[in-house]
Amino acid sequence: MSDLLFDKAKVAFVQGRLDEAIRAFGEMIAHDPANPVAYFSRAVARFNQHDLPGAIEDYSTSLSLAGGNERVYCGRGAAYLAQGHLEDALADFNKAIELNEFHPTAYLGRAEILTRLGKHEQARLDVATATEIQRRRGQSMLEGHGIVFQDPGA
């Protein structure tokens, strides 16, 4: 039943029917209250519906059930940031970077906070780091398909 509910919820989410997606994820949680993926997924839907307190609650529950995951910390950090809770957001983006130093979203989130705090040089460095991670990922994907570019400076 859980797989069917998850598929139903994903389809509703992709089609922009967030209320339906949230209800389906809620049904999954009712059947399996220890399912961190259901809480994470409902948190994403709630965030997209601008239910920030609900999203934070679900992100936090997912973290308590599954431990550290940079995607969950980034999601909760974004919800905190949207509420203007800069210290909480900064802590979550820092934790995401600690868990995975190659997660560009965490650097971009942290850069937004640093910009709001007037720490423009640190923010610029985080944006540069995120950009470099994305560049390397793109290059790796191309190389995986046999496409290699020669560095003109080499």
C-alpha positions in Angstrom: 0.0 0.0 0.0 2.8 2.4 0.8 4.3 2.2 -2.7 0.9 3.0 -4.2 0.4 5.9 -1.9 3.9 7.2 -2.6 3.3 7.0 -6.4 0.0 8.8 -6.0 1.6 11.5 -3.9 4.5 12.0 -6.3 2.1 12.3 -9.3 0.0 14.8 -7.4 3.0 16.8 -6.4 4.5 16.9 -9.9 1.1 18.0 -11.3 0.9 20.8 -8.7 -1.9 19.3 -6.7 -0.1 20.0 -3.4 -3.1 19.5 -1.1 -3.6 16.0 -2.5 0.1 15.2 -2.3 0.2 16.3 1.4 -2.8 14.1 2.2 -1.3 11.1 0.5 2.0 11.6 2.3 0.0 12.0 5.5 -1.7 8.6 4.8 1.8 7.1 4.4 2.8 8.5 7.7 -0.4 7.2 9.4 0.5 3.7 8.1 4.2 3.9 8.9 4.9 6.7 11.4 8.7 5.8 11.3 9.1 6.5 7.6 11.5 9.4 7.2 11.0 9.6 3.4 7.3 10.3 3.9 8.0 13.1 6.3 10.7 14.6 4.0 8.4 14.4 1.0 5.5 16.0 2.8 7.9 18.7 4.0 8.9 19.5 0.4 5.2 19.7 -0.5 4.4 21.9 2.5 7.3 24.2 1.7 6.0 24.6 -1.9 2.6 25.4 -0.4 4.3 28.1 1.8 3.4 26.2 5.0 6.8 26.9 6.5 6.0 25.8 10.1 4.6 22.5 8.8 7.6 22.0 6.5 10.0 22.6 9.4 8.1 20.2 11.6 8.3 17.5 9.0 11.9 18.1 8.1 12.7 17.9 11.8 10.8 14.6 12.2 12.6 13.2 9.2 15.9 14.1 10.7 15.0 12.6 14.1 14.0 9.3 12.4 16.9 9.0 9.9 19.8 11.0 11.3 21.8 13.3 9.1 21.0 13.9 5.5 22.2 17.1 3.7 19.1 17.3 1.6 16.9 17.4 4.7 19.1 20.0 6.4 19.0 22.1 3.2 15.3 21.9 3.0 14.8 22.9 6.6 17.4 25.6 6.3 15.5 27.1 3.3 12.3 27.0 5.4 14.1 28.8 8.3 15.6 31.3 5.9 12.1 32.0 4.4 10.9 32.8 7.9 13.9 35.0 8.6 15.4 32.7 11.2 18.9 33.3 10.0 20.7 31.6 12.9 18.7 28.4 12.5 19.1 28.4 8.7 22.8 29.0 9.0 23.2 26.1 11.4 21.3 23.8 9.0 23.3 24.9 5.9 26.5 24.4 7.8 25.4 20.9 8.9 24.6 20.1 5.3 28.1 21.2 4.2 29.6 19.2 7.1 27.8 16.1 5.9 28.5 16.6 2.2 31.0 19.3 1.2 30.0 18.9 -2.5 26.4 20.0 -2.0 26.1 23.3 -3.9 22.6 24.1 -2.6 24.0 24.3 0.9 26.6 26.8 -0.2 24.1 28.9 -2.0 21.7 29.0 1.0 24.6 30.0 3.3 25.6 32.7 0.8 22.2 34.2 1.0 22.4 34.3 4.8 25.9 35.8 4.7 24.7 38.5 2.2 21.9 39.4 4.5 24.4 39.7 7.4 26.6 42.0 5.3 29.4 39.4 5.0 29.7 39.9 1.2 33.2 38.4 0.7 32.3 35.2 2.5 29.0 35.0 0.5 31.0 35.5 -2.7 33.3 32.6 -1.8 30.3 30.3 -1.1 28.8 31.2 -4.5 32.1 30.5 -6.2 32.4 27.2 -4.4 28.8 26.2 -5.5 29.6 27.3 -9.0 32.8 25.2 -9.1 31.0 22.1 -7.7 28.3 22.5 -10.5 31.0 23.0 -13.1 32.8 19.8 -12.0 29.6 17.8 -12.0 28.8 19.0 -15.5 32.3 18.1 -16.7 32.1 14.7 -15.0 28.7 14.0 -16.6 30.1 14.9 -20.0 33.2 12.7 -19.5 30.9 9.9 -18.5 29.4 10.1 -22.0 32.9 10.2 -23.6 32.9 14.0 -24.1 36.2 15.6 -23.0 37.2 19.2 -23.4 40.8 20.4 -23.5 41.5 23.2 -21.1 42.6 26.1 -23.3 45.0 27.3 -20.6 46.8 23.9 -20.4 
